[in-house]
Amino acid sequence: MYANIINESNQNYKTVKVGFSWTEMIFGFWTPVFRSDFKWAAILVLAEIVFGAFTWGGGAFLVTLVFAFFYNRVYVKDMVAQGYKPADKVSSDVLRSYGYI
């Protein structure tokens, strides 16, 4: 499911995914990089290095799997903190029903 958000101060419009992040599970830390979310990309890289180093890489997969369950929520909450708001009533209802806002 998707929602539309807008930053009214600079008229920046984004469509965000709501729910489980398949792209995070498949691409790992590249998903935050593609979204220009470098804070979470760095956190994810460090977590993958720490957990992957002691488990021959298995821990890195586990980190991306667990992170896939909540990355979209973290991303949308960061966007809301930066001044983004739902662009329409449907998007507002979707974000509220998932507990993002």
C-alpha positions in Angstrom: 0.0 0.0 0.0 1.2 3.5 -0.8 0.6 7.0 0.6 1.3 10.4 -0.8 3.1 13.0 1.4 3.9 16.6 0.7 6.2 19.2 2.3 4.3 22.4 2.1 7.3 24.6 2.7 9.1 23.6 -0.5 6.3 21.8 -2.4 8.2 18.5 -2.4 5.9 15.6 -3.1 6.7 11.9 -2.4 4.9 8.6 -2.6 5.9 6.3 0.2 5.4 2.6 0.8 3.5 1.5 3.9 4.0 -1.9 5.5 6.7 -4.5 5.0 9.7 -3.3 2.9 10.5 -6.0 0.3 13.2 -3.7 -1.2 14.9 -3.5 2.2 14.8 -7.3 2.5 16.3 -7.8 -1.0 18.7 -4.9 -1.3 19.7 -4.3 2.3 21.4 -1.0 3.1 21.0 0.1 -0.6 17.3 0.9 0.0 18.0 3.8 2.4 20.8 5.0 0.0 18.3 5.0 -3.0 15.9 7.1 -0.8 18.7 9.5 0.2 18.2 8.4 3.8 21.9 8.3 4.7 21.4 8.2 8.5 19.6 4.9 8.3 21.9 3.6 5.6 24.9 4.1 7.9 23.1 2.5 10.9 22.2 -0.5 8.7 25.7 -0.9 7.3 27.2 -0.8 10.8 24.7 -3.4 12.1 25.3 -5.7 9.1 29.1 -5.5 9.7 28.8 -6.1 13.4 26.4 -9.0 13.2 27.7 -10.4 9.9 31.3 -10.5 11.1 30.7 -13.1 13.8 28.3 -15.3 11.8 30.0 -15.6 8.4 27.4 -13.2 6.9 24.3 -14.9 8.2 23.8 -12.1 10.8 23.8 -9.5 8.0 20.9 -11.3 6.3 19.1 -11.5 9.7 19.6 -7.7 10.2 18.1 -6.9 6.8 15.2 -9.3 7.4 14.3 -7.8 10.8 14.9 -4.2 9.5 12.5 -4.9 6.6 9.6 -5.1 9.0 10.0 -1.5 10.3 12.1 0.5 7.8 9.1 2.0 6.0 7.7 3.2 9.4 11.0 4.8 10.4 11.3 6.4 7.0 7.8 8.0 7.0 8.2 9.1 10.6 11.5 10.8 9.6 9.7 12.5 6.7 7.0 13.7 9.0 9.6 15.1 11.4 11.1 17.0 8.4 7.7 18.7 7.7 5.9 16.3 5.4 2.2 15.8 5.8 -0.3 13.5 4.1 -1.2 15.0 0.7 -4.9 13.9 0.8 -7.5 12.2 3.0 -6.9 8.7 1.7 -3.1 9.0 2.4 -3.9 10.4 5.9 -6.2 7.5 6.6 -3.7 4.9 5.4 -0.9 6.4 7.5 -3.1 6.6 10.6 -4.4 3.0 10.2 -0.8 1.8 10.1 0.2 4.0 13.1 2.7 6.0 11.1 1.2 9.4 12.2 
